Amino acid sequence: MPDQKIVLITGGNGGIGYATAEALARDPSFHVIIGSRSLQKGQEALSKLSEQKGSVTLVQLDVTDPESVASAVTTVERDYGRLEVLVNNAAIGVAGPSMSAETLRYVFETNVFGVGRMTEAFLPLLRKSSNPRIVHVTSGLGSLTLKASGELSAPYNAYTVSKAALNMMALCHMEQFGDEIKVLVLTPGFVATNLGGDPEGWRKQGAEDPANSGKFIKTVIEGHRDSDRKNMLKEGGTFPW
Ligand SMILES: NC(=O)c1ccc[n+]([C@@H]2O[C@H](COP(=O)([O-])OP(=O)(O)OC[C@H]3O[C@@H](n4cnc5c(N)ncnc54)[C@H](OP(=O)(O)O)[C@@H]3O)[C@@H](O)[C@H]2O)c1
């Protein structure tokens, strides 16, 4: 444990978060903490990963709930005393054009405020690591450049707005933390998960296996894309901001 890199993944019980946990857990240099808002779902994920002999634990974590986040900080501090990598992966998707205040607030609670809350809360533990990093999982849909050029047309307005806001938060984090904490932003690719609630439907539209995203995120965590780290990363390239 002292030599392992401690990685906390929000939304680590399913989809891309789980795939990332699986990719990391196969490598003994990592200890993965699955953050899961549902303890039952988290236990199921933990059992599957433990069967594969991964070094994995579980913490209850709802990024919209300050008490849950504070309690997770206490647990990680007590058990590990530091955090090498925070993966801000948890998000919700809302279909449709609505950008009412209610819809925006609902989506921003998780996709934007949740990321801000997690990052602030875990800063002291990240600062106790000798080489900390924060990985923000965004979406190419949040690219202002692609939207302005007419290349992006997706019926998920509030989600799109939230990811554009996340991108700016990430750029502000990069500026704020400089070389003290490496901040990386990535798009995980189009993969079949519960985002939107219809993984089979996504698969029919060409979505790939989330395992691909997990392997890619592991390479970013390992530092293989650090030379590109002022960019929005995708596998094999970058996305315009
Ligand atoms: N799938 C894609 O093609 C795609 C493309 C671009 C970007 N992304 C991004 O990839 C990331 C992962 O999404 P995914 O595709 O894996 O979706 P997913 O299968 O729906 O997984 C989302 C995860 O976030 C968790 N979550 C949601 N709200 C939460 C909260 N308040 N607190 C803590 N956890 C919460 C979910 O928990 P529950 O299981 O309890 O719901 C789930 O574990 C997101 O940031 C998404 O925007 C995905």
Ligand as a Chemical Component Dictionary entry (heavy atoms), coordinates in Angstrom:
data_LIG
# 
_chem_comp.id                   LIG 
_chem_comp.type                 NON-POLYMER 
_chem_comp.pdbx_formal_charge   0 
_chem_comp.three_letter_code    LIG 
# 
loop_
_chem_comp_atom.comp_id 
_chem_comp_atom.atom_id 
_chem_comp_atom.alt_atom_id 
_chem_comp_atom.type_symbol 
_chem_comp_atom.charge 
_chem_comp_atom.model_Cartn_x 
_chem_comp_atom.model_Cartn_y 
_chem_comp_atom.model_Cartn_z 
_chem_comp_atom.pdbx_ordinal 
LIG N1  N1  N 0  -20.585 7.189  -22.513 1  
LIG C1  C1  C 0  -20.069 8.045  -23.395 2  
LIG O1  O1  O 0  -20.076 7.819  -24.624 3  
LIG C2  C2  C 0  -19.475 9.321  -22.911 4  
LIG C3  C3  C 0  -19.036 10.243 -23.871 5  
LIG C4  C4  C 0  -18.464 11.435 -23.440 6  
LIG C5  C5  C 0  -18.305 11.676 -22.099 7  
LIG N2  N2  N 1  -18.753 10.771 -21.178 8  
LIG C6  C6  C 0  -18.530 11.077 -19.758 9  
LIG O2  O2  O 0  -18.001 9.928  -19.107 10 
LIG C7  C7  C 0  -18.307 9.989  -17.707 11 
LIG C8  C8  C 0  -18.874 8.668  -17.248 12 
LIG O3  O3  O 0  -20.127 8.467  -17.871 13 
LIG P1  P1  P 0  -20.667 7.027  -18.294 14 
LIG O4  O4  O 0  -20.844 7.063  -19.760 15 
LIG O5  O5  O -1 -19.863 5.973  -17.693 16 
LIG O6  O6  O 0  -22.137 7.093  -17.652 17 
LIG P2  P2  P 0  -22.872 6.125  -16.618 18 
LIG O7  O7  O 0  -22.764 4.713  -17.037 19 
LIG O8  O8  O 0  -24.233 6.721  -16.458 20 
LIG O9  O9  O 0  -22.033 6.316  -15.277 21 
LIG C9  C9  C 0  -22.102 7.500  -14.541 22 
LIG C10 C10 C 0  -21.618 7.214  -13.153 23 
LIG O10 O10 O 0  -21.744 8.412  -12.385 24 
LIG C11 C11 C 0  -22.466 8.112  -11.212 25 
LIG N3  N3  N 0  -23.150 9.281  -10.694 26 
LIG C12 C12 C 0  -24.163 9.989  -11.224 27 
LIG N4  N4  N 0  -24.534 10.966 -10.392 28 
LIG C13 C13 C 0  -23.731 10.882 -9.312  29 
LIG C14 C14 C 0  -23.614 11.602 -8.104  30 
LIG N5  N5  N 0  -24.436 12.615 -7.804  31 
LIG N6  N6  N 0  -22.655 11.255 -7.232  32 
LIG C15 C15 C 0  -21.823 10.228 -7.491  33 
LIG N7  N7  N 0  -21.905 9.467  -8.597  34 
LIG C16 C16 C 0  -22.846 9.808  -9.497  35 
LIG C17 C17 C 0  -23.418 7.008  -11.609 36 
LIG O11 O11 O 0  -23.933 6.357  -10.472 37 
LIG P3  P3  P 0  -25.287 5.464  -10.548 38 
LIG O12 O12 O 0  -24.879 4.122  -11.054 39 
LIG O13 O13 O 0  -25.772 5.455  -9.137  40 
LIG O14 O14 O 0  -26.221 6.179  -11.477 41 
LIG C18 C18 C 0  -22.471 6.158  -12.438 42 
LIG O15 O15 O 0  -21.648 5.390  -11.609 43 
LIG C19 C19 C 0  -19.251 11.183 -17.543 44 
LIG O16 O16 O 0  -18.521 12.295 -17.102 45 
LIG C20 C20 C 0  -19.768 11.417 -18.953 46 
LIG O17 O17 O 0  -20.181 12.743 -19.152 47 
LIG C21 C21 C 0  -19.334 9.608  -21.555 48 
# 
loop_
_chem_comp_bond.comp_id 
_chem_comp_bond.atom_id_1 
_chem_comp_bond.atom_id_2 
_chem_comp_bond.value_order 
_chem_comp_bond.pdbx_ordinal 
LIG N1  C1  SING 1  
LIG C1  O1  DOUB 2  
LIG C1  C2  SING 3  
LIG C2  C3  SING 4  
LIG C2  C21 DOUB 5  
LIG C3  C4  DOUB 6  
LIG C4  C5  SING 7  
LIG C5  N2  DOUB 8  
LIG N2  C6  SING 9  
LIG N2  C21 SING 10 
LIG C6  O2  SING 11 
LIG C6  C20 SING 12 
LIG O2  C7  SING 13 
LIG C7  C8  SING 14 
LIG C7  C19 SING 15 
LIG C8  O3  SING 16 
LIG O3  P1  SING 17 
LIG P1  O4  DOUB 18 
LIG P1  O5  SING 19 
LIG P1  O6  SING 20 
LIG O6  P2  SING 21 
LIG P2  O7  DOUB 22 
LIG P2  O8  SING 23 
LIG P2  O9  SING 24 
LIG O9  C9  SING 25 
LIG C9  C10 SING 26 
LIG C10 O10 SING 27 
LIG C10 C18 SING 28 
LIG O10 C11 SING 29 
LIG C11 N3  SING 30 
LIG C11 C17 SING 31 
LIG N3  C12 SING 32 
LIG N3  C16 SING 33 
LIG C12 N4  DOUB 34 
LIG N4  C13 SING 35 
LIG C13 C14 SING 36 
LIG C13 C16 DOUB 37 
LIG C14 N5  SING 38 
LIG C14 N6  DOUB 39 
LIG N6  C15 SING 40 
LIG C15 N7  DOUB 41 
LIG N7  C16 SING 42 
LIG C17 O11 SING 43 
LIG C17 C18 SING 44 
LIG O11 P3  SING 45 
LIG P3  O12 DOUB 46 
LIG P3  O13 SING 47 
LIG P3  O14 SING 48 
LIG C18 O15 SING 49 
LIG C19 O16 SING 50 
LIG C19 C20 SING 51 
LIG C20 O17 SING 52 
# 
